[in-house]
Amino acid sequence: MKYPLRTYLLLGALALFLLCLIVMILSGYWLERLISHPLLAWSAGMLLLAAGVITAIARRYHQITPSAALFAFFLAGPIIGPQGLDIYDKLYHNLSGVNTDMTYPIFIWSVGTLVLTLGILLAHFAFRGPAQTAKAHWSEQRAALMLWLVIGVAATSTLLVLTRVGYVPILHSDIDSVRGTFHQLAGEYPLKFSRLWLAAVPLAALFAFRQETKFLYLVVVVTSCLALALYGQRMYTLIALAMAILVLAKFRRIRPGRSIAFGAGLVVLFLMYAEFRAGRSFKELSTAELATMNAYREWREYTFVVNEIRDSQAYYGEQFYSGALLPVLPKQIWAIFGIDKNKLMAEKSAVYILGDQFGDYLGIRIGTIGEAYAAFGLYHGVCLQMLLFGVLFGWLEVNYIKLDKNDARLSLVIFGLALLIFLPVATMIATLSTAVFFGFFLLLIYFLGSHKLEAVRLSPARAA
C-alpha cells in the first residue's frame, strides 16, 4: 500500500524528534549543554524550523526538492564539524591557544541556514516559474555538434596539460608536494579548457534520457567525471555528479535512502583516498574517525575565525569580496583600467587572505557563512547574503520543477543548482569564477544549440 509523501515526511520528522529526545535523555552531556548554553537551544530550534520550511516546500510539490539536499548539507555542518574538530584536537594536541568553543559558531551557522531556507520559501511564493509563451527545445544536430566540440576541446586540453606536467597529479604519491606546482607547468588557459568536461555533463546527461544512443552519452558523463578528478580537485567532480543526479531525479523517481548511501559512500571514498594519496597514515584513528575528521575540514578554520572575530569585532569588510568579484569580467578588460586581475584576486579575497594568516599558500576555506560573518557580521553579512542565496536557489528550484524535461533551459538551471548545493563549504571566489567561466560555455551551447517553439493556444471551440 502506497502512502502520500506527507505521511513519510511526518513519520520521518517524528522519528528524528524521538531519536533526538532519546539521545538527550541518555546523554546527560548534551542535555546539560542545551540547558547551560541558551545559544545552542536557539540553534536547535532554528534548525528544526528550517527543516519545517523544507518539509513545507516538499509537501507543496509532493516530491523531494533540491533544497532538501542543500539543507541536509548545511545540517551536516554542526553535526559532523564539531566531532571532526574534537578528533583533530585529540590527534595533534596543538589547539591549546585557540578558542575552539562551538557555541557561537553553531549559532551563526544555524542563523544562516534558517535565513537561507526562508529565502528559498520566499522565492517559491514570489516566482511562478518560467514563461510558457515560448519553449526552448534542443536542435538535435546543432546541440550534438556543440557537445562534441566541447568534449574535443576538453580532451585535447587535458592531453596537453598531462603532457606538459609529465604525470597524472591524482596518482602522484605525495599530492601535497605537487598541488601548487602543476598549475604553472600546465599553463592557465590549457588548464581552464581541460575542465570543460564540466560543461558537457548536463547536456550529455539530458541526452542520455532523450536519445536512442543512451549508452554513449552515459559514457560521456562517466568519462567527464573521471577526467575532472585527474588533478586531485574533488569539487569539480562533485558538481558534475550533482548535475547528473539532478537530471536523473527529473526523469526518474529516485529513492532518498539509496541516494544518501551513495553520496555518503562517495564522500568517504574521496576523503580516504585523499589522505592515503597525500602520504598520511593515521593508525591511531579508525576509518570512521578519519572520515569524520575530514568530512567538514573547513569547520576547524570556520570555528577559529568566527570566535576571533566575535572577540575582536575586527571585520574584514569589502577586502573579502572585492577580489572575489573580479571573475565576472576577463582579465583583459580589467587591464584596460590598470587592474591586475590575478594579483588583486590573491590580495582581496577571503580564501587567500586567510591562507596567508594560516600559513597555507593554497588558501583556506571557511564556507559561505563563515566568509559572510567575517566580512560584515551577523546581520549585514550572514543574514543578507544567505537571504540572497536562498532567493536565487529558490528561483532556480522553481524553474527546475516547472520546466518541461525536454526544455533546453533545464541545462542552465541544473548547473546553477548543482553549483549552489555546495554553498556550505564553498568560497565566494570559487562560486563566482566557476559560474562565470562554465556558465559562459553553457549559455553558448544553449543559444547555438536550441530553438524556441511558440506555444499554441487553442480556442475553446478547437480544444473541444
C-alpha positions in Angstrom: 0.0 0.0 0.0 1.4 3.4 -1.0 1.1 6.4 1.3 1.3 10.1 0.2 4.6 11.9 0.5 3.4 13.9 3.5 2.9 10.7 5.5 6.5 9.7 5.0 7.7 13.2 5.8 5.7 13.4 9.0 6.9 9.9 10.1 10.5 10.9 9.3 10.1 14.1 11.3 8.6 12.2 14.3 11.4 9.6 14.1 14.0 12.3 14.1 12.4 14.0 17.1 12.2 10.8 19.1 15.8 10.0 18.3 17.0 13.4 19.4 14.8 13.0 22.6 16.3 9.6 23.4 19.9 10.9 22.8 19.3 13.8 25.1 17.8 11.6 27.8 20.6 9.0 27.6 23.3 11.6 27.3 23.4 14.0 30.2 26.3 15.8 28.4 24.1 17.1 25.6 21.1 17.8 27.9 23.4 19.8 30.2 24.9 21.8 27.2 21.5 22.7 25.9 20.4 23.9 29.3 23.6 25.7 30.2 24.1 27.3 26.7 20.9 29.0 25.6 22.5 29.7 22.2 22.7 26.0 21.5 19.0 25.7 22.3 18.2 28.6 20.0 20.4 26.9 17.3 18.5 23.6 17.6 15.2 25.5 17.4 16.3 27.4 14.3 17.4 24.2 12.6 14.1 22.5 13.4 12.3 25.5 11.9 14.4 25.3 8.8 13.6 21.6 8.5 9.9 22.6 8.7 10.3 25.1 5.9 11.9 22.4 3.6 9.2 20.0 4.5 6.5 22.6 3.6 8.2 23.0 0.2 8.3 19.3 -0.4 4.6 19.0 0.6 3.7 21.7 -1.8 5.1 19.8 -4.8 4.6 16.3 -3.4 8.2 15.5 -4.1 11.7 15.8 -2.5 13.2 19.0 -3.9 16.8 20.0 -4.5 16.5 22.4 -1.5 16.3 19.3 0.7 19.8 18.2 -0.4 21.1 21.7 0.2 19.5 21.8 3.7 20.9 18.4 4.5 24.4 19.6 3.5 24.1 22.6 5.8 22.6 20.5 8.7 25.6 18.1 8.5 27.9 21.0 9.4 27.1 21.5 13.1 26.7 17.7 13.4 29.9 16.4 11.8 32.1 19.5 12.1 32.4 19.7 15.9 33.1 16.0 16.1 35.8 16.3 13.5 37.4 19.2 15.3 37.4 17.2 18.5 39.2 14.3 16.8 41.7 16.7 15.2 42.5 18.2 18.6 43.0 14.8 20.3 45.2 13.7 17.4 47.5 16.8 17.2 47.2 18.4 20.7 48.1 21.8 19.2 45.0 23.8 19.8 45.7 24.9 23.4 46.0 28.6 22.5 43.0 28.6 20.1 39.4 29.3 21.0 37.6 26.1 19.9 34.3 26.7 21.7 31.5 25.6 19.4 28.5 27.5 20.9 28.7 30.8 18.9 29.9 29.2 15.6 27.0 26.8 15.7 24.6 29.7 16.4 25.9 31.7 13.4 25.6 28.6 11.2 22.0 28.0 12.3 21.0 31.6 11.7 22.5 31.4 8.2 20.8 28.1 7.5 17.4 29.3 8.6 17.6 32.6 6.6 18.7 30.6 3.6 15.6 28.3 3.8 13.3 31.3 4.3 14.8 32.9 1.2 14.0 29.7 -0.7 10.5 29.6 0.6 10.0 33.3 -0.4 11.1 32.5 -3.9 8.6 29.7 -4.2 5.8 32.2 -3.4 7.2 35.1 -5.4 8.0 33.3 -8.7 5.6 31.4 -10.7 8.1 29.7 -12.9 9.3 30.2 -16.5 7.1 31.8 -19.1 5.3 29.3 -21.2 4.8 31.7 -24.2 7.8 30.1 -25.9 9.5 26.8 -25.0 13.2 26.3 -25.8 13.9 22.9 -27.4 17.2 21.4 -28.4 18.0 21.4 -32.1 19.3 17.8 -32.1 22.1 18.2 -34.7 23.4 21.6 -33.6 23.3 20.6 -29.9 25.1 17.3 -30.5 27.7 19.2 -32.6 28.2 21.7 -29.8 28.5 19.0 -27.2 31.2 17.1 -29.2 33.1 20.3 -29.9 33.3 21.0 -26.2 34.3 17.4 -25.5 37.0 17.7 -28.2 38.4 20.9 -26.7 38.4 19.4 -23.2 40.0 16.1 -24.3 42.7 17.9 -26.3 43.5 20.4 -23.5 43.6 17.5 -21.0 46.2 15.6 -23.0 48.2 18.9 -23.5 48.2 19.5 -19.7 49.3 16.0 -18.8 52.0 16.1 -21.5 53.3 19.4 -20.1 53.1 18.2 -16.5 54.6 14.8 -17.2 52.5 12.9 -14.6 48.9 12.5 -13.5 48.5 14.6 -10.3 45.9 12.4 -8.7 48.2 9.4 -9.0 51.2 11.2 -7.5 52.4 9.5 -4.3 52.5 12.8 -2.5 49.9 15.1 -3.8 50.6 17.9 -1.3 54.1 18.4 -2.9 52.7 19.0 -6.4 49.3 20.7 -5.8 50.8 24.2 -6.2 53.3 23.3 -9.0 51.4 21.6 -11.8 49.3 24.7 -12.4 52.4 26.6 -13.5 53.6 23.7 -15.7 50.2 23.3 -17.4 49.5 26.9 -18.2 46.5 29.0 -17.4 44.3 28.5 -20.5 45.1 24.8 -21.2 44.2 24.0 -17.6 40.9 26.0 -17.8 39.9 24.4 -21.1 40.8 21.0 -19.8 38.0 21.3 -17.3 35.3 22.0 -19.9 34.2 18.4 -19.2 32.0 20.1 -16.6 30.1 22.0 -19.3 29.5 18.7 -21.2 27.9 16.9 -18.2 24.4 18.5 -18.1 23.8 18.2 -21.8 25.2 14.7 -22.1 23.1 13.6 -19.1 19.9 15.1 -20.6 20.6 13.5 -23.9 21.1 10.2 -22.2 17.4 10.2 -21.4 16.2 11.6 -24.7 18.3 9.9 -27.4 18.3 6.3 -28.6 22.1 6.2 -28.0 21.7 6.4 -24.3 24.8 4.3 -23.5 27.1 6.7 -25.5 26.0 9.7 -23.5 26.2 7.9 -20.2 29.8 7.1 -21.1 30.4 10.8 -21.7 29.0 11.6 -18.2 31.2 9.0 -16.5 34.3 10.0 -18.6 33.7 13.6 -17.7 33.6 12.9 -14.0 36.8 10.9 -14.1 38.6 13.5 -16.2 37.6 16.2 -13.8 39.2 14.2 -11.0 42.6 13.9 -12.7 44.1 16.9 -10.9 43.0 15.8 -7.5 40.4 18.6 -7.0 37.2 16.9 -5.9 34.9 19.8 -6.1 34.6 19.7 -9.9 33.8 16.0 -9.9 31.2 16.5 -7.1 29.5 19.3 -9.1 29.4 17.1 -12.2 27.9 14.2 -10.1 25.3 16.6 -8.6 24.2 17.7 -12.1 23.9 14.1 -13.2 21.8 13.2 -10.1 19.5 16.3 -10.7 18.9 15.1 -14.3 18.2 11.6 -13.0 15.7 13.0 -10.4 14.0 14.9 -13.2 13.4 11.9 -15.3 13.1 9.2 -12.6 11.9 8.9 -9.1 14.9 8.1 -7.0 14.9 6.6 -3.6 16.3 9.0 -1.0 17.9 6.2 1.0 19.9 4.9 -1.9 21.0 8.5 -2.9 22.1 9.2 0.7 24.0 5.9 0.9 25.7 6.6 -2.5 26.6 10.1 -1.6 28.0 9.3 1.8 30.0 6.4 0.4 31.4 8.5 -2.4 32.4 11.3 0.0 34.1 8.8 2.4 35.9 7.2 -0.6 37.2 10.6 -1.7 38.3 11.5 1.8 40.1 8.3 2.4 41.9 8.3 -0.9 42.9 11.9 -0.4 44.6 11.0 2.9 46.5 8.0 1.6 47.4 9.8 -1.6 48.9 12.6 0.4 51.2 10.0 2.1 49.5 10.4 5.5 48.6 7.4 7.6 46.7 7.7 10.9 47.0 4.4 12.7 45.5 6.0 15.8 42.2 6.6 14.1 39.6 4.3 12.8 38.1 4.7 9.3 35.0 6.3 10.7 37.1 8.8 12.8 39.3 9.7 9.8 36.3 10.3 7.6 34.6 12.4 10.3 37.7 14.5 10.9 38.0 15.4 7.2 34.4 15.5 6.1 33.9 19.1 7.2 37.6 20.1 7.4 36.5 23.7 6.8 34.8 23.7 10.2 38.1 24.0 12.0 39.1 27.3 10.5 35.5 28.4 10.5 35.4 28.0 14.3 38.7 29.7 14.8 37.8 32.7 12.7 34.2 33.2 14.0 35.4 33.1 17.6 38.2 35.5 16.9 36.0 38.0 15.0 33.4 37.8 17.8 36.0 38.8 20.4 37.8 41.4 18.4 34.9 42.8 16.4 37.5 43.5 13.6 35.6 42.6 10.5 37.4 42.3 7.2 34.8 44.2 5.2 35.0 44.6 1.4 38.5 43.2 1.2 37.0 39.7 1.5 34.9 40.2 -1.6 36.4 42.8 -4.0 38.8 40.3 -5.4 36.2 37.6 -5.5 34.0 39.8 -7.7 36.7 40.1 -10.4 35.9 36.8 -12.2 32.8 38.5 -13.6 34.9 40.1 -16.4 38.0 38.7 -18.2 41.4 40.0 -17.1 41.9 41.7 -20.5 39.0 44.1 -19.7 40.3 44.8 -16.2 43.8 45.5 -17.7 42.2 48.4 -19.6 41.5 50.1 -16.2 45.0 49.3 -15.0 43.9 46.4 -12.8 46.0 43.2 -12.5 43.1 40.7 -12.0 45.2 37.8 -10.8 47.1 39.8 -8.3 44.1 41.6 -6.9 42.2 38.3 -6.6 45.0 36.9 -4.5 45.1 40.0 -2.3 41.4 40.8 -1.9 39.5 37.5 -1.4 38.8 35.6 1.8 40.4 32.3 0.7 43.9 33.8 0.1 43.8 36.4 2.9 43.1 33.6 5.4 45.6 31.4 3.7 48.3 33.9 4.4 47.2 34.1 8.1 47.1 30.3 8.5 50.3 29.7 6.5 48.7 27.9 3.7 49.6 29.4 0.3 46.9 27.4 -1.5 44.2 29.2 0.6 41.8 28.5 3.5 38.1 27.9 3.1 35.7 28.8 5.9 32.5 28.3 3.9 29.9 30.8 2.7 28.5 31.6 6.1 32.0 32.0 7.6 33.1 34.5 4.9 29.9 36.5 5.3 30.2 36.7 9.1 34.0 37.6 9.0 33.3 40.3 6.4 30.3 42.1 7.6 28.9 40.4 10.8 25.7 38.6 11.5 23.1 41.0 10.0 24.7 42.8 7.1 26.8 39.7 6.3 25.2 36.4 7.2 21.5 37.3 7.1 21.7 39.5 3.9 24.0 37.2 1.9 22.2 34.0 2.8 18.8 35.5 2.1 20.0 36.5 -1.4 21.5 33.0 -2.0 18.2 31.5 -0.8 16.1 33.5 -3.2 18.4 32.7 -6.0 18.4 28.9 -5.2 14.6 29.0 -4.8 14.1 30.7 -8.1 16.3 28.1 -9.8 14.4 25.4 -8.0 11.0 26.7 -9.2 12.3 26.6 -12.7 13.7 23.1 -12.2 10.3 21.9 -11.0 8.2 23.7 -13.6 10.3 23.3 -16.7 9.4 20.5 -19.1 12.1 17.8 -19.1 12.7 18.5 -22.8 13.2 22.2 -22.3 16.8 23.3 -23.2 16.8 25.9 -20.4 16.9 23.0 -17.9 20.6 22.5 -18.5 21.3 26.0 -17.3 19.1 25.6 -14.2 20.7 22.3 -13.3 24.2 23.8 -13.5 23.1 26.7 -11.2 21.5 24.3 -8.6 24.5 21.9 -8.6 26.9 24.8 -8.0 24.9 26.3 -5.1 24.3 22.9 -3.4 28.0 23.2 -2.2 27.5 26.6 -0.6 28.2 25.2 2.9 31.9 24.6 2.0 32.2 26.9 -1.0 34.1 30.2 -1.2 32.7 33.3 -2.9 35.6 33.5 -5.4 35.3 29.8 -6.3 31.5 30.0 -6.7 31.6 33.1 -8.9 34.6 32.0 -11.1 33.0 28.6 -11.7 29.6 30.2 -12.5 31.1 32.7 -14.9 33.6 30.5 -16.8 31.5 27.4 -17.3 28.2 29.4 -17.4 29.5 31.2 -20.4 30.0 28.0 -22.4 26.7 26.6 -21.2 25.0 29.7 -22.4 26.8 29.5 -25.7 25.7 25.9 -26.2 22.2 26.9 -25.3 21.9 29.8 -27.7 23.6 28.0 -30.6 22.1 24.6 -30.0 18.4 25.3 -29.3 15.4 26.9 -30.9 12.1 28.2 -29.5 8.8 26.7 -30.2 5.9 29.2 -29.9 3.2 27.9 -27.6 0.0 27.1 -29.3 -3.1 28.5 -27.6 -6.2 26.6 -28.7 -9.5 28.3 -28.7 -12.3 26.7 -26.6 -14.0 25.6 -29.9 -10.8 24.0 -31.3 -10.0 22.4 -27.9 -13.4 20.8 -27.8 
